[in-house]
């Protein structure tokens, strides 16, 4: 076992048999460059002189691209006879290793020197864009801990900024625009670079008319499409969009071989802004037989249900591709290709979809951390494309220091209607809460409909659960809650999400509304109604400064119950890393006269955050959380109010932000902590 650990250590430390090393640019940069060289050149036990040169070119190019324009690479070459040779290069053209040198090892030392950055940018001639608008094409103001990395100057980046500015002007209709940049001053001692950018926008050109020429079919329809572009600013994108519109119109009419191209005058516009377009419609075809080949388990009826074009329809390549994308998007196929072939009938072409199915089983493991549950890990075992109809079955298990969770579910997507899914399953949960332990076990079935144009999801679920509470440390008024009961409920969920990212949102909004109605008519003993609604909003106030806000309202009532008897599992126990952050999980719950927790039936939670990016991935956060709660929903929200302020740091990952946050309580009850420290993964709301 010790040998295995030693091998792992040597591999991590990089102490292997590589005949080269990289040093001098900092530990992280050295490691990054070493990995790149390793990928490009491998781990050969011997290096030729040409290999030494190639590696030096890569290293020198990388430090120059990072703004170290005067950077050097020093190569200490050890020959097979033990002799040492030192070579130093500052420009790629200087790199040379004598061919008679028998290289045994080479150690590269990077000497970056001064990093060059934009110190001043002068803009001349632009009336369409102000100084900040022009500057944005070249660099951005650095974030607080980003330093000069956001303002790095290299000749390549300077030229790229000019090209992007010119392209933007041309897309805005200024086809004769000119952009010229020059370096006014470059100080090698401190890296300051002053540049000037001269902009000549020229006249704004618009489309005067569109002239269609060639073999026109349905000319009225084609001219109607072309007329939509008259009066718009001329640009390359507009020309491409014009060609695409006309070609797609011909596709819709059954001309799959239609050719549409711009004629001379379409790229260098005459003064009247006319665009000439050549149209060759070709032959018209209809769809013949449709075949699927290459699949093993997929049912033909299921495959045909995704068709948006059928035998006898006009042959439209766009519809064929739409079907191809629909099948690809199911995740069951590694490859989906579509083609047409001649048919026995004139004017008809058969269609062939070639499919390659994926392996149907998938097993994923995951780990996480939460301030209350601490370590958390689990697995998801999934069987996809069951019965050859796209059905999915999954088994999920999650284990933490505070809870155990298991779920077996079955999903039927696109149940006769696109984006309409049926689901069902069984699940069980045991969790240790701060004031009690509870167990939930039950079955669930439902239907879900996704409305992509509105980014709206609607779920209707039925659930039957066995609910049990044990080891209760709850306070007074225990007569208002059940220790063991069953619940049959119907739940409606509506969610609309317009955020730019569900895991690291910076702009947009999300709102939701849930209604859960439990009654004996649904098969259970409990009688309660639980309502929850909320919204979150995100916006960038300035470069790197974000504001996040969320408001959530929840209440539990029993309009047809007996003495407000509601299962403890369904009461509200706020507090934690995703609630009011001055408290641990459930610790912001209402307390009785003895300081013991009692669940509330009405909560209103407000979360406000200001997030400042320090680097592209690291940010600092200040937040305010406020909670208003009441023992009974009929009391409104006047029983108790709590608030916390705090700060934290976040590291953005593909799973969401890794958060370290501390919340301080502004108002403390007897038994309340001064605050709480949270470490969690995922956005809080």
C-alpha positions in Angstrom: 0.0 0.0 0.0 2.8 2.4 0.8 4.2 1.8 -2.7 0.9 2.9 -4.2 0.8 6.1 -2.2 4.4 6.9 -3.1 3.6 6.4 -6.8 0.6 8.7 -6.5 2.7 11.4 -4.7 5.4 11.2 -7.4 2.8 11.6 -10.1 1.1 14.6 -8.5 4.4 16.2 -7.8 5.5 15.7 -11.3 8.6 13.7 -10.3 8.4 11.3 -13.2 10.6 10.4 -16.1 9.9 13.5 -18.1 13.1 14.8 -19.8 12.1 18.4 -19.3 10.7 20.8 -16.6 9.2 24.3 -16.6 9.8 26.8 -13.8 9.8 30.6 -13.2 6.2 31.8 -13.9 4.6 30.8 -10.6 3.5 27.4 -9.4 0.0 27.4 -11.0 1.2 28.8 -14.3 4.2 26.4 -14.4 1.8 23.5 -13.8 -0.5 24.7 -16.5 2.2 25.1 -19.1 3.7 21.7 -18.1 0.4 20.0 -18.8 0.1 21.7 -22.2 3.6 20.7 -23.2 2.9 17.2 -22.0 -0.2 17.0 -24.1 1.6 18.3 -27.2 4.8 16.4 -26.9 4.2 13.5 -24.7 6.7 11.9 -22.3 9.4 10.7 -24.5 12.6 9.6 -22.7 14.7 11.4 -25.3 14.5 14.8 -26.9 15.9 15.9 -30.2 17.1 19.5 -30.8 13.9 20.2 -32.8 11.8 19.1 -29.8 13.6 21.5 -27.5 12.9 24.3 -30.0 9.3 23.4 -30.4 8.7 23.4 -26.6 10.5 26.8 -26.3 8.3 28.3 -29.0 5.2 27.2 -27.1 6.4 28.5 -23.8 7.6 31.8 -25.3 4.3 32.3 -27.2 2.3 31.7 -24.0 4.1 34.3 -21.9 3.9 36.8 -24.8 0.2 36.2 -25.2 -0.2 37.0 -21.5 1.2 40.5 -22.0 4.9 39.8 -21.0 6.2 41.1 -24.4 9.8 41.3 -23.2 9.7 37.8 -21.6 12.5 35.4 -22.1 13.0 31.6 -22.0 16.2 30.2 -20.6 16.9 26.6 -21.5 19.5 24.6 -19.5 20.3 21.7 -21.7 22.1 18.6 -20.3 23.7 16.4 -22.9 24.0 12.6 -22.8 27.7 13.0 -21.9 26.8 15.2 -18.9 27.8 18.6 -20.4 25.6 21.6 -19.8 24.5 24.2 -22.3 22.6 27.4 -21.5 20.5 29.0 -24.3 18.4 32.2 -24.0 15.7 33.4 -26.4 13.4 36.4 -26.4 11.8 36.1 -29.8 10.5 32.9 -31.5 12.7 33.7 -34.6 15.8 33.5 -32.3 15.1 30.0 -31.1 17.8 27.5 -32.4 19.5 24.4 -30.9 22.6 23.1 -32.7 21.7 19.8 -34.4 24.9 18.1 -33.1 23.8 18.4 -29.5 22.7 15.1 -28.0 20.0 16.2 -25.6 19.3 14.1 -22.4 17.4 16.7 -20.4 16.3 20.3 -20.7 15.1 22.6 -17.9 13.2 25.7 -19.0 13.3 28.8 -16.8 10.7 31.4 -17.7 11.6 35.0 -17.2 8.4 37.0 -17.9 9.6 40.4 -16.9 7.2 43.3 -17.0 3.5 42.8 -18.0 2.3 45.4 -20.6 -1.2 46.9 -20.1 -3.4 49.6 -21.5 -2.6 52.8 -19.7 -4.4 55.3 -21.9 -6.7 55.0 -24.9 -7.5 58.0 -27.0 -10.4 57.9 -29.4 -10.6 60.1 -32.5 -13.5 60.7 -34.9 -16.3 58.5 -33.4 -19.7 60.0 -33.1 -21.7 56.8 -32.9 -19.8 55.4 -29.8 -18.5 57.3 -26.8 -15.1 56.7 -25.3 -16.4 53.8 -23.1 -18.1 52.2 -26.0 -14.9 52.1 -28.1 -12.8 51.0 -25.1 -15.0 48.0 -24.5 -13.7 46.4 -27.7 -10.1 46.5 -26.3 -10.3 46.0 -22.6 -12.4 46.3 -19.5 -11.9 48.0 -16.2 -10.3 45.5 -13.8 -12.3 44.0 -11.0 -11.0 44.7 -7.5 -8.6 41.8 -7.2 -8.1 41.2 -10.9 -5.2 43.7 -11.3 -3.9 44.3 -14.8 -5.0 40.9 -16.2 -8.2 42.5 -17.6 -6.2 45.3 -19.3 -3.4 43.2 -20.9 -1.9 44.7 -24.1 -0.5 42.6 -26.9 -0.2 43.6 -30.5 -2.5 40.7 -31.4 -5.2 41.7 -28.9 -4.9 45.3 -30.2 -5.4 44.2 -33.8 -8.3 42.0 -32.7 -10.0 44.8 -30.9 -9.8 47.0 -34.1 -11.2 44.2 -36.2 -14.1 43.6 -33.8 -14.9 47.4 -33.7 -14.9 47.5 -37.5 -17.2 44.5 -37.7 -19.6 46.1 -35.3 -19.8 49.3 -37.3 -20.3 47.4 -40.5 -23.1 45.3 -39.0 -24.7 48.6 -37.8 -24.9 49.7 -41.5 -21.7 51.7 -41.8 -20.2 49.5 -44.6 -17.5 52.1 -45.5 -16.3 52.5 -41.9 -12.5 52.5 -41.2 -10.7 51.8 -38.0 -7.0 52.5 -37.5 -5.1 52.0 -34.3 -1.6 53.1 -33.4 0.7 52.8 -30.3 1.6 56.3 -29.1 3.9 55.2 -26.2 5.2 51.9 -24.8 7.2 52.2 -21.6 9.3 49.0 -21.2 10.2 49.9 -17.6 6.7 49.7 -16.2 4.6 48.2 -19.1 2.4 51.2 -19.7 1.0 51.4 -23.2 -0.9 54.4 -24.6 -2.8 53.9 -27.9 -5.0 56.0 -30.2 -7.9 54.6 -32.2 -9.2 56.6 -35.1 -12.7 55.9 -36.4 -14.2 57.0 -39.7 -17.8 55.8 -39.7 -18.8 57.1 -43.1 -22.4 57.2 -44.2 -25.2 54.9 -42.9 -26.3 52.7 -45.8 -29.8 51.1 -45.9 -31.4 48.6 -48.3 -33.1 50.5 -51.0 -34.6 47.5 -52.8 -34.2 43.8 -53.4 -34.1 42.6 -56.9 -34.8 38.9 -57.4 -33.6 37.3 -60.7 -33.6 33.8 -62.1 -36.2 31.0 -62.1 -38.7 32.4 -59.7 -41.6 30.3 -58.4 -44.4 31.9 -56.3 -42.8 35.3 -57.1 -45.4 37.1 -54.9 -44.4 35.1 -51.9 -40.7 35.6 -52.5 -41.1 39.3 -53.1 -43.1 39.6 -49.9 -40.2 38.0 -47.9 -37.7 40.3 -49.7 -39.7 43.4 -49.0 -39.2 42.9 -45.2 -35.5 43.9 -45.6 -36.1 47.2 -47.4 -35.1 50.1 -45.3 -32.9 48.1 -42.9 -29.2 48.9 -42.4 -27.0 47.1 -44.8 -24.7 44.5 -43.2 -23.2 41.1 -43.9 -25.6 39.5 -41.4 -28.6 41.1 -43.2 -27.4 39.7 -46.6 -27.1 36.2 -45.0 -30.5 36.5 -43.4 -32.0 37.6 -46.7 -30.6 34.6 -48.6 -31.7 32.3 -45.8 -35.3 33.6 -45.8 -35.7 33.2 -49.5 -34.1 29.7 -49.5 -36.3 28.5 -46.6 -39.4 29.8 -48.4 -38.4 27.7 -51.4 -37.9 24.8 -49.1 -41.4 25.2 -47.7 -42.7 25.0 -51.3 -41.0 21.7 -51.9 -37.8 22.8 -53.7 -35.1 21.0 -51.6 -32.3 21.8 -54.2 -33.0 25.5 -54.3 -29.9 27.7 -54.8 -29.9 31.3 -53.7 -26.9 33.6 -54.0 -26.0 37.3 -54.0 -25.1 38.8 -57.4 -22.3 41.4 -57.9 -23.6 44.5 -56.2 -24.8 42.5 -53.2 -21.4 42.8 -51.4 -20.3 46.2 -52.8 -23.6 48.0 -52.8 -24.4 50.7 -55.4 -25.5 54.1 -54.1 -29.2 53.2 -54.2 -28.6 50.3 -51.8 -30.0 47.7 -54.1 -29.3 44.0 -53.5 -29.5 41.6 -56.4 -30.3 38.0 -55.6 -30.1 35.1 -58.0 -32.7 32.3 -57.5 -32.6 28.9 -59.0 -35.5 26.9 -57.5 -34.7 23.5 -59.1 -37.3 20.7 -59.2 -40.2 20.4 -56.8 -40.5 17.1 -54.8 -42.8 15.5 -52.4 -42.0 13.0 -49.6 -42.2 9.4 -50.4 -41.4 6.5 -48.0 -39.7 7.3 -44.7 -37.4 4.7 -43.3 -35.4 4.4 -40.0 -32.3 2.3 -40.1 -29.5 1.4 -37.6 -31.7 1.2 -34.5 -31.9 -1.9 -32.4 -34.5 -1.4 -29.7 -36.4 1.8 -30.8 -40.0 1.1 -31.8 -41.0 2.3 -35.2 -44.2 3.9 -33.9 -42.2 5.9 -31.3 -39.8 7.1 -34.0 -42.6 8.1 -36.4 -44.3 10.1 -33.6 -41.4 12.6 -33.8 -41.9 13.2 -37.5 -42.9 16.8 -38.4 -43.1 15.8 -42.1 -45.1 12.9 -43.6 -45.4 11.0 -46.9 -47.1 13.1 -49.5 -46.0 16.4 -47.9 -43.9 18.8 -49.9 -40.2 17.9 -49.3 -38.9 20.6 -46.9 -35.2 20.0 -45.7 -35.9 22.3 -42.7 -38.6 19.9 -41.4 -36.3 16.9 -42.0 -33.6 18.6 -39.9 -36.2 19.5 -37.2 -37.1 15.8 -36.9 -33.4 14.9 -36.8 -32.8 17.5 -34.0 -35.8 16.3 -32.1 -34.5 12.7 -32.1 -31.0 13.8 -31.2 -32.3 15.9 -28.3 -33.8 12.8 -26.6 -30.4 11.7 -25.5 -30.9 8.1 -26.6 -28.9 8.3 -29.8 -25.2 8.9 -30.3 -25.8 9.9 -34.0 -28.8 10.8 -36.1 -28.3 11.5 -39.8 -31.0 12.2 -42.5 -30.7 11.9 -46.3 -33.0 11.5 -49.3 -32.8 9.1 -52.2 -34.7 8.6 -55.5 -38.1 7.0 -55.5 -39.9 4.9 -58.2 -42.4 7.8 -58.6 -41.4 10.9 -60.5 -41.2 14.1 -58.3 -40.9 12.0 -55.1 -37.9 11.3 -52.9 -37.7 8.8 -50.1 -36.3 9.8 -46.8 -33.8 7.7 -44.6 -32.9 8.4 -41.0 -29.7 6.7 -39.9 -29.6 6.1 -36.1 -26.9 4.9 -33.7 -28.3 4.1 -30.2 -26.4 4.9 -27.0 -25.7 2.4 -24.2 -29.0 2.5 -22.2 -27.5 2.3 -18.7 -25.9 5.2 -16.8 -24.5 5.4 -13.3 -23.5 8.7 -11.7 -22.1 9.4 -8.3 -22.1 12.8 -6.5 -20.9 14.4 -3.3 -21.7 17.7 -1.6 -21.6 19.6 1.6 -24.1 21.6 3.6 -23.8 23.5 6.9 -26.4 21.3 8.5 -26.1 18.0 6.8 -22.3 18.2 6.5 -21.1 15.5 4.2 -23.6 14.3 1.6 -23.1 11.7 -1.1 -25.2 9.5 -3.3 -25.7 7.9 -6.7 -28.2 7.9 -9.5 -28.7 4.7 -11.6 -30.7 5.3 -14.7 -32.1 3.0 -17.4 -32.9 5.0 -20.5 -35.1 4.3 -23.5 -37.1 1.6 -21.9 -39.3 -0.5 -24.3 -37.8 1.5 -27.2 -40.2 4.3 -26.4 -38.0 6.8 -24.6 -39.2 5.9 -21.1 -36.8 6.3 -18.2 -36.4 4.6 -14.9 -34.0 5.8 -12.2 -32.9 4.8 -8.8 -31.5 7.5 -6.5 -29.9 7.2 -3.1 -28.5 10.0 -0.9 -26.8 9.6 2.4 -25.7 12.3 4.8 -24.9 12.7 8.5 -28.5 13.9 9.2 -30.6 12.1 6.6 -31.2 9.2 4.3 -33.2 9.4 1.1 -34.1 6.9 -1.6 -36.3 7.3 -4.7 -37.4 5.0 -7.5 -39.1 6.8 -10.3 -40.4 6.2 -13.8 -40.8 8.9 -16.5 -42.8 8.8 -19.8 -41.8 11.9 -21.8 -43.8 13.3 -24.7 -47.0 11.4 -23.8 -48.9 11.8 -27.0 -48.3 15.6 -26.8 -44.9 17.3 -27.2 -43.3 18.3 -23.9 -46.1 16.6 -21.9 -44.6 14.0 -19.5 -46.0 11.5 -17.1 -44.1 10.4 -14.0 -44.5 8.1 -11.0 -42.5 6.7 -8.2 -41.9 5.7 -4.6 -39.6 7.4 -2.2 -38.6 7.4 1.4 -36.8 9.9 3.7 -35.6 10.0 7.3 -34.1 13.2 8.6 -32.9 14.5 11.9 -34.2 18.0 12.4 -33.0 20.3 15.2 -36.2 19.8 17.2 -37.5 16.4 16.0 -36.8 13.5 13.8 -39.2 12.7 11.0 -39.9 10.0 8.4 -41.7 10.2 5.1 -42.6 7.3 2.8 -45.0 7.2 0.0 -45.9 7.1 -3.7 -46.3 9.8 -6.2 -47.7 10.2 -9.7 -48.1 13.3 -11.9 -48.2 15.0 -15.2 -45.9 17.8 -16.3 -46.2 20.2 -19.3 -43.4 22.5 -20.5 -44.2 25.6 -22.5 -40.8 26.6 -24.1 -41.9 29.9 -25.6 -42.9 31.2 -22.2 -40.2 29.3 -20.2 -43.1 28.0 -18.2 -43.5 24.6 -16.5 -46.7 23.3 -15.0 -46.9 20.2 -12.8 -49.9 18.4 -11.3 -49.0 15.7 -8.8 -50.8 13.3 -6.6 -49.0 11.9 -3.5 -49.9 9.5 -0.7 -47.5 9.6 2.2 -47.0 8.0 5.6 -45.7 10.8 7.9 -44.1 10.1 11.3 -42.4 12.3 13.9 -40.3 10.9 16.8 -37.9 12.2 19.5 -39.8 15.5 19.4 -38.3 18.4 21.3 -41.0 20.8 20.2 -42.5 23.2 22.6 -46.1 23.9 23.7 -49.3 23.5 21.8 -48.4 19.9 20.8 -52.2 19.3 20.6 -52.1 21.2 17.3 -49.9 18.6 15.6 -50.0 14.9 14.8 -47.1 12.5 15.6 -48.2 9.9 13.0 -50.6 10.3 10.2 -51.2 9.6 6.5 -51.6 12.2 3.9 -53.2 12.1 0.4 -52.7 15.3 -1.5 -53.0 17.0 -4.9 -50.4 19.6 -5.7 -50.2 22.1 -8.5 -46.8 23.8 -9.3 -46.3 26.6 -11.8 -42.8 27.9 -12.5 -41.4 30.5 -14.9 -37.7 30.9 -15.3 -36.1 33.7 -17.3 -32.7 33.7 -15.6 -29.6 33.7 -17.8 -28.3 30.7 -15.8 -30.0 28.4 -13.3 -26.8 27.7 -11.4 -24.9 31.1 -11.5 -27.6 33.7 -12.4 -26.6 37.3 -13.1 -29.6 38.7 -14.9 -33.3 37.8 -15.3 -36.0 36.6 -13.0 -37.8 33.5 -11.8 -41.2 33.1 -10.1 -43.2 30.1 -8.8 -46.4 29.2 -7.1 -47.3 25.9 -5.4 -50.6 24.8 -4.0 -50.9 21.5 -2.1 -54.3 20.3 -0.9 -54.5 17.3 1.4 -57.9 15.8 2.3 -59.5 12.5 3.2 -61.1 12.4 -0.3 -57.6 11.8 -1.6 -57.1 8.8 0.7 -55.3 10.2 3.7 -56.1 11.2 7.2 -54.5 14.7 7.2 -56.5 17.7 6.2 -54.4 20.8 5.3 -53.7 23.3 2.6 -50.2 24.5 2.0 -49.5 27.5 -0.3 -46.1 28.8 -1.4 -45.2 31.5 -3.8 -42.1 33.5 -4.5 -40.0 35.4 -7.0 -36.3 36.1 -7.5 -34.6 38.9 -9.5 -31.1 39.4 -10.7 -29.4 42.3 -12.4 -25.9 43.7 -13.1 -25.8 47.3 -11.7 -22.3 48.0 -13.0 -19.3 46.1 -14.4 -18.9 43.2 -11.9 -21.5 44.5 -9.4 -24.6 42.3 -9.2 -27.8 42.6 -7.1 -29.9 39.6 -6.2 -33.3 39.7 -4.5 -35.9 37.1 -3.5 -39.3 37.2 -1.8 -41.0 34.1 -0.6 -44.4 33.7 1.1 -45.6 30.4 2.6 -48.6 29.5 4.7 -50.3 26.3 6.0 -54.0 26.2 6.9 -56.7 23.6 7.4 -60.0 24.9 6.1 -61.8 21.5 6.6 -59.7 20.1 9.4 -60.3 19.6 13.1 -58.7 22.2 15.4 -55.9 23.1 13.0 -54.4 19.6 13.3 -51.5 19.7 10.8 -48.7 17.2 10.5 -45.4 18.5 11.9 -43.7 17.5 8.6 -45.8 20.2 6.8 -45.2 23.1 9.2 -42.6 25.8 8.5 -39.2 25.7 10.2 -37.0 28.4 8.5 -33.3 28.9 8.9 -30.2 27.7 7.1 -27.9 28.5 4.2 -30.8 28.9 1.8 -33.1 30.8 4.2 -32.3 33.3 6.9 -28.6 32.9 7.2 -28.0 34.0 10.8 -29.4 30.7 11.9 -28.8 27.1 11.3 -31.4 24.8 9.7 -34.7 25.2 11.5 -33.3 27.5 14.2 -35.3 30.5 13.1 -38.5 28.8 13.9 -40.9 30.3 16.4 -40.2 29.6 20.1 -42.5 29.2 23.0 -42.1 30.7 26.5 -39.6 28.1 27.4 -37.5 28.8 24.3 -38.4 25.5 22.6 -39.1 25.5 18.9 -42.6 25.4 17.5 -43.5 25.4 13.8 -45.1 28.3 12.2 -48.0 28.3 9.7 -47.2 31.6 7.9 -43.8 32.9 6.8 -42.6 35.8 4.7 -38.9 35.7 3.8 -36.9 38.5 2.1 -33.3 38.0 0.8 -31.2 40.8 -0.6 -27.6 40.5 -1.8 -25.0 42.6 -3.4 -22.3 40.6 -5.1 -19.0 42.1 -6.3 -16.9 40.0 -8.6 -13.2 40.1 -7.5 -12.0 38.0 -10.4 -13.9 36.2 -13.2 -14.8 33.3 -10.7 -14.3 34.7 -7.2 -16.7 37.2 -5.7 -17.6 38.8 -2.3 -21.2 39.1 -1.1 -23.0 41.2 1.5 -26.6 40.2 2.3 -29.7 41.0 4.4 -32.2 38.3 5.2 -35.5 39.2 7.0 -38.2 36.9 8.2 -41.8 37.5 9.5 -43.6 34.5 10.9 -46.8 33.6 12.8 -48.0 30.7 14.8 -51.3 30.5 13.0 -52.0 31.7 9.4 -55.1 33.6 10.7 -52.8 35.8 12.7 -51.2 37.3 9.6 -47.4 37.9 10.0 -47.3 39.8 13.2 -46.1 37.2 15.7 -42.3 37.6 15.2 -39.8 39.2 12.9 -36.1 38.3 12.6 -33.3 39.7 10.5 -29.7 38.9 9.7 -26.9 40.7 7.9 -23.8 39.0 6.7 -21.0 38.6 4.2 -19.3 35.8 2.3 -17.2 34.7 -0.6 -18.1 32.6 -3.5 -16.2 30.6 -6.1 -18.2 30.0 -9.3 -18.2 26.4 -10.6 -20.2 24.5 -13.2 -22.3 23.1 -10.3 -23.1 26.5 -8.9 -21.2 28.8 -6.5 -19.2 27.3 -3.6 -20.2 29.5 -0.8 -18.7 30.4 2.6 -21.0 32.9 4.4 -21.5 34.3 7.8 -24.8 35.8 9.0 -25.1 37.9 12.1 -28.5 38.2 13.8 -29.6 41.8 14.5 -32.3 40.7 16.9 -31.8 37.7 19.1 -34.3 35.9 21.2 -33.4 33.8 24.3 -31.4 30.8 23.0 -30.6 32.3 19.6 -27.0 32.3 18.4 -25.1 35.5 17.6 -24.9 34.2 14.0 -24.1 31.2 11.9 -21.3 30.2 9.5 -22.4 28.3 6.4 -20.5 26.4 3.8 -22.6 25.2 0.9 -22.7 24.6 -2.8 -25.4 26.1 -5.0 -27.1 29.5 -5.3 -29.3 30.3 -2.3 -32.4 31.3 -4.2 
